[in-house]
Structure formats: structure tokens, C-alpha cells
Amino acid sequence: QIILDMKPDFLIGYTSDMFSFPYIKKRAEKYDVVLDIGIDGSVADISKDGAYIRGITHLDLYRFISKVMHTKLESDSYRLKEVAQELLGEEKKAIAIDKLAEIWSNHPEQLEPYCEYTLHDAFLIHALAMKLLPYLQEIVKITSIPFSDVIGSSYTQFAEAVLMKESRIANEVIPEKPSMGDYVERRA
């Protein structure tokens, strides 16, 4: 309901393609809830490749950090804990996450710390988004790749996009990508 009411331009998460959206999809299926959260009332397309919501750009910051920013990070881990510490100087809240299922099922009165934990993660993800969105926006301007594709692209794809953009401006034909056979022939 919040998504339908707010009509956000972006839904931003951290490992949301791998965890959050698949989990939401399973819960929606369990309770026969239709995820018709697209701007036009269309159902969100949630697959192993990510989440697509018509009219709302979904950005999984983990994908950008692990594919593009990893070269700029000192840490070898891309977990929210390490990334938030390195990029924001912020700590994640500590909690016994392995006890959540037990507390959820048998002691709901003890859920408040888990709610605070989740809310703090949302705060960290928002802060990361505010820090990274200007970079993402510049990549979009330079490459003409949409936000949702920039998230999962690599430097090589950015370079290719710029070259293709420049070739259109120069009115040059963009050659076809070589086939696998062409690669083998060129290496011989």
C-alpha cells in the first residue's frame, strides 16, 4: 500500500534481488497477495535475474558495489556491515538473527529489537543510496544506460556504451559483435 500511495521513482535495496524480493514473492504467494505495485497496476516481475516493477526503478546497491565499486573498497566483503562501515563510517546493529524465527513464532512481544535492527538497515541503505546516486546519475548521463542497467553493468559495458553513443553522434555504423567463431579465428 505504501508503494501505491507514494508512487516512488526508485525502490532501493541491498541484496534485494537475491533476498528481499524473492522473500516478498514467496510470502505474497503464501497469502495469495497479488504484487500489483507497478505504476500502471501491473504485477511486479520477480525472477532470479532481479525485480522489475513497471514505472519504478529498482536498484540493488549490492550489485553496483560488487561489480563496479569493489575496486575502490579496502574490504573484500560486500556485506552491508562492511560496506556501511567503510563508506559511511556507520555500524550495523548487532542482533541474534538466528533466533528471529523462534521469537517470531513463540515470543512476538520480543520482536522490537528486530524491528529496530531492520529499520537501522533501512537507514544505512538510504544513506548509501544518497552517497551513490550522484555517481550512478553521472554514469547514466555519460553512457545513456538506464539506472536499472547501470546497477548490474561493468566498466567494460560502460566503455562499450560510450563508444556506441559516440558512434551514433558521429553517424558511424556500429559493427556487429563478433561471433564465437570470429573470436576463435582471430586468436588462431
C-alpha positions as a Markdown table, in Angstrom:
| # | Residue | x | y | z |
|---|---|---|---|---|
| 1 | Gln | 0.0 | 0.0 | 0.0 |
| 2 | Ile | 2.9 | 2.4 | 0.8 |
| 3 | Ile | 4.3 | 1.9 | -2.7 |
| 4 | Leu | 0.9 | 2.5 | -4.3 |
| 5 | Asp | 0.4 | 5.6 | -2.2 |
| 6 | Met | 3.9 | 7.1 | -2.5 |
| 7 | Lys | 4.5 | 6.2 | -6.2 |
| 8 | Pro | 8.3 | 6.3 | -5.7 |
| 9 | Asp | 10.6 | 6.8 | -8.7 |
| 10 | Phe | 13.1 | 4.3 | -7.1 |
| 11 | Leu | 12.9 | 1.3 | -4.8 |
| 12 | Ile | 16.4 | 0.8 | -3.4 |
| 13 | Gly | 17.7 | -2.2 | -1.5 |
| 14 | Tyr | 20.8 | -4.1 | -0.6 |
| 15 | Thr | 20.8 | -7.7 | -1.8 |
| 16 | Ser | 17.1 | -7.1 | -2.7 |
| 17 | Asp | 17.4 | -9.1 | -5.9 |
| 18 | Met | 18.8 | -12.1 | -4.1 |
| 19 | Phe | 17.0 | -11.9 | -0.8 |
| 20 | Ser | 14.3 | -9.3 | -0.2 |
| 21 | Phe | 12.2 | -9.6 | -3.4 |
| 22 | Pro | 12.3 | -13.4 | -3.6 |
| 23 | Tyr | 11.2 | -13.5 | 0.0 |
| 24 | Ile | 8.4 | -11.0 | -0.6 |
| 25 | Lys | 7.3 | -13.0 | -3.6 |
| 26 | Lys | 7.2 | -16.2 | -1.5 |
| 27 | Arg | 5.2 | -14.5 | 1.2 |
| 28 | Ala | 2.8 | -13.0 | -1.3 |
| 29 | Glu | 2.2 | -16.4 | -2.9 |
| 30 | Lys | 1.7 | -18.0 | 0.6 |
| 31 | Tyr | -1.0 | -15.5 | 1.4 |
| 32 | Asp | -2.5 | -15.0 | -2.1 |
| 33 | Val | -1.4 | -11.4 | -2.3 |
| 34 | Val | -1.0 | -10.0 | -5.8 |
| 35 | Leu | 2.1 | -7.8 | -6.1 |
| 36 | Asp | 0.4 | -5.3 | -8.4 |
| 37 | Ile | 2.7 | -2.5 | -7.4 |
| 38 | Gly | 3.6 | -1.2 | -10.9 |
| 39 | Ile | 2.6 | 2.4 | -11.6 |
| 40 | Asp | 0.0 | 1.1 | -14.0 |
| 41 | Gly | -1.2 | -1.6 | -11.6 |
| 42 | Ser | 0.9 | -4.3 | -13.3 |
| 43 | Val | 2.3 | -7.2 | -11.3 |
| 44 | Ala | 6.0 | -7.0 | -10.3 |
| 45 | Asp | 8.2 | -9.4 | -12.3 |
| 46 | Ile | 10.4 | -11.1 | -9.7 |
| 47 | Ser | 12.8 | -13.7 | -11.0 |
| 48 | Lys | 16.3 | -14.9 | -10.4 |
| 49 | Asp | 17.6 | -12.1 | -12.6 |
| 50 | Gly | 16.1 | -9.4 | -10.3 |
| 51 | Ala | 12.9 | -7.5 | -9.8 |
| 52 | Tyr | 11.2 | -5.4 | -12.5 |
| 53 | Ile | 8.4 | -3.1 | -11.5 |
| 54 | Arg | 6.8 | -1.1 | -14.3 |
| 55 | Gly | 7.3 | 2.6 | -13.7 |
| 56 | Ile | 9.5 | 2.2 | -10.7 |
| 57 | Thr | 13.3 | 1.8 | -11.0 |
| 58 | His | 14.5 | -0.9 | -8.6 |
| 59 | Leu | 18.2 | -0.5 | -7.6 |
| 60 | Asp | 20.0 | -3.3 | -5.7 |
| 61 | Leu | 23.0 | -1.4 | -4.4 |
| 62 | Tyr | 24.8 | -4.6 | -3.7 |
| 63 | Arg | 25.0 | -5.4 | -7.4 |
| 64 | Phe | 26.7 | -2.0 | -8.1 |
| 65 | Ile | 29.1 | -2.2 | -5.2 |
| 66 | Ser | 30.1 | -5.8 | -6.0 |
| 67 | Lys | 30.5 | -5.2 | -9.8 |
| 68 | Val | 31.8 | -1.6 | -10.0 |
| 69 | Met | 32.8 | -0.2 | -6.7 |
| 70 | His | 34.7 | -3.3 | -5.5 |
| 71 | Thr | 37.9 | -1.9 | -7.0 |
| 72 | Lys | 37.5 | 1.2 | -4.7 |
| 73 | Leu | 36.9 | -0.7 | -1.5 |
| 74 | Glu | 39.5 | -1.9 | 1.0 |
| 75 | Ser | 37.3 | -4.7 | 2.3 |
| 76 | Asp | 36.9 | -7.9 | 0.3 |
| 77 | Ser | 33.4 | -8.3 | 1.7 |
| 78 | Tyr | 30.4 | -6.6 | 0.1 |
| 79 | Arg | 28.1 | -7.3 | 3.0 |
| 80 | Leu | 26.2 | -4.3 | 4.2 |
| 81 | Lys | 28.1 | -4.4 | 7.5 |
| 82 | Glu | 31.5 | -3.9 | 5.9 |
| 83 | Val | 30.3 | -1.5 | 3.2 |
| 84 | Ala | 28.4 | 0.7 | 5.6 |
| 85 | Gln | 31.4 | 0.8 | 7.9 |
| 86 | Glu | 33.8 | 1.7 | 5.0 |
| 87 | Leu | 31.7 | 4.1 | 3.0 |
| 88 | Leu | 29.6 | 5.7 | 5.8 |
| 89 | Gly | 31.6 | 5.1 | 9.0 |
| 90 | Glu | 28.4 | 3.6 | 10.3 |
| 91 | Glu | 28.0 | 0.3 | 12.2 |
| 92 | Lys | 25.2 | -2.2 | 11.7 |
| 93 | Lys | 23.2 | -3.1 | 14.8 |
| 94 | Ala | 24.2 | -6.4 | 16.4 |
| 95 | Ile | 21.4 | -8.9 | 16.9 |
| 96 | Ala | 21.0 | -12.7 | 17.2 |
| 97 | Ile | 19.3 | -13.0 | 13.8 |
| 98 | Asp | 19.4 | -16.8 | 14.1 |
| 99 | Lys | 16.8 | -16.5 | 16.9 |
| 100 | Leu | 14.3 | -14.5 | 14.8 |
| 101 | Ala | 12.2 | -17.4 | 13.7 |
| 102 | Glu | 11.8 | -18.7 | 17.2 |
| 103 | Ile | 10.9 | -15.3 | 18.6 |
| 104 | Trp | 8.6 | -14.5 | 15.7 |
| 105 | Ser | 6.6 | -17.7 | 16.2 |
| 106 | Asn | 6.7 | -18.0 | 20.0 |
| 107 | His | 7.6 | -14.7 | 21.6 |
| 108 | Pro | 6.2 | -11.8 | 19.4 |
| 109 | Glu | 6.5 | -9.5 | 22.4 |
| 110 | Gln | 10.3 | -9.7 | 21.9 |
| 111 | Leu | 10.3 | -8.5 | 18.3 |
| 112 | Glu | 11.0 | -4.8 | 18.9 |
| 113 | Pro | 14.9 | -5.2 | 18.7 |
| 114 | Tyr | 14.4 | -7.0 | 15.4 |
| 115 | Cys | 12.3 | -4.1 | 14.1 |
| 116 | Glu | 14.9 | -1.6 | 15.2 |
| 117 | Tyr | 17.6 | -3.8 | 13.5 |
| 118 | Thr | 15.6 | -3.8 | 10.3 |
| 119 | Leu | 14.9 | 0.0 | 10.5 |
| 120 | His | 18.6 | 0.7 | 11.0 |
| 121 | Asp | 19.5 | -1.4 | 8.0 |
| 122 | Ala | 17.0 | 0.7 | 6.0 |
| 123 | Phe | 18.7 | 3.9 | 7.3 |
| 124 | Leu | 22.1 | 2.5 | 6.2 |
| 125 | Ile | 20.7 | 1.6 | 2.7 |
| 126 | His | 19.2 | 5.1 | 2.4 |
| 127 | Ala | 22.5 | 6.7 | 3.4 |
| 128 | Leu | 24.4 | 4.5 | 0.9 |
| 129 | Ala | 21.8 | 5.5 | -1.8 |
| 130 | Met | 22.3 | 9.2 | -1.1 |
| 131 | Lys | 26.0 | 8.7 | -1.4 |
| 132 | Leu | 26.0 | 6.6 | -4.6 |
| 133 | Leu | 23.1 | 8.1 | -6.6 |
| 134 | Pro | 25.2 | 11.0 | -7.8 |
| 135 | Tyr | 27.7 | 8.6 | -9.2 |
| 136 | Leu | 25.0 | 6.4 | -10.8 |
| 137 | Gln | 23.4 | 9.5 | -12.3 |
| 138 | Glu | 26.8 | 10.6 | -13.9 |
| 139 | Ile | 27.2 | 7.1 | -15.3 |
| 140 | Val | 23.7 | 7.3 | -16.8 |
| 141 | Lys | 24.5 | 10.7 | -18.3 |
| 142 | Ile | 27.8 | 9.6 | -19.8 |
| 143 | Thr | 26.7 | 6.2 | -21.1 |
| 144 | Ser | 22.9 | 6.6 | -21.7 |
| 145 | Ile | 22.4 | 3.3 | -19.9 |
| 146 | Pro | 19.2 | 3.3 | -17.8 |
| 147 | Phe | 19.7 | 3.3 | -14.0 |
| 148 | Ser | 18.4 | -0.2 | -13.6 |
| 149 | Asp | 21.0 | -1.5 | -16.1 |
| 150 | Val | 23.9 | 0.6 | -14.7 |
| 151 | Ile | 23.4 | -1.3 | -11.4 |
| 152 | Gly | 24.4 | -4.6 | -12.9 |
| 153 | Ser | 26.9 | -3.4 | -15.6 |
| 154 | Ser | 30.7 | -3.5 | -15.5 |
| 155 | Tyr | 33.3 | -1.0 | -16.6 |
| 156 | Thr | 33.6 | -2.8 | -19.9 |
| 157 | Gln | 29.9 | -2.4 | -20.6 |
| 158 | Phe | 30.1 | 1.3 | -19.7 |
| 159 | Ala | 33.0 | 1.8 | -22.2 |
| 160 | Glu | 31.1 | -0.1 | -24.9 |
| 161 | Ala | 28.0 | 2.1 | -24.3 |
| 162 | Val | 30.0 | 5.3 | -24.6 |
| 163 | Leu | 31.6 | 4.1 | -27.8 |
| 164 | Met | 28.2 | 3.2 | -29.2 |
| 165 | Lys | 26.8 | 6.6 | -28.1 |
| 166 | Glu | 29.7 | 8.4 | -29.7 |
| 167 | Ser | 29.4 | 6.4 | -33.0 |
| 168 | Arg | 25.8 | 7.4 | -33.3 |
| 169 | Ile | 26.8 | 11.1 | -32.8 |
| 170 | Ala | 29.5 | 10.7 | -35.4 |
| 171 | Asn | 27.0 | 9.0 | -37.7 |
| 172 | Glu | 29.1 | 5.9 | -37.9 |
| 173 | Val | 27.8 | 2.3 | -38.2 |
| 174 | Ile | 28.2 | 0.2 | -35.1 |
| 175 | Pro | 29.7 | -3.1 | -36.1 |
| 176 | Glu | 28.0 | -6.4 | -35.0 |
| 177 | Lys | 29.6 | -8.1 | -32.1 |
| 178 | Pro | 31.9 | -10.9 | -33.2 |
| 179 | Ser | 30.5 | -14.4 | -33.0 |
| 180 | Met | 32.3 | -17.1 | -31.0 |
| 181 | Gly | 33.7 | -18.4 | -34.3 |
| 182 | Asp | 35.1 | -15.0 | -35.1 |
| 183 | Tyr | 36.8 | -15.0 | -31.7 |
| 184 | Val | 38.4 | -18.4 | -32.3 |
| 185 | Glu | 39.5 | -17.4 | -35.8 |
| 186 | Arg | 41.1 | -14.2 | -34.5 |
| 187 | Arg | 43.0 | -16.0 | -31.8 |
| 188 | Ala | 44.5 | -18.5 | -34.3 |
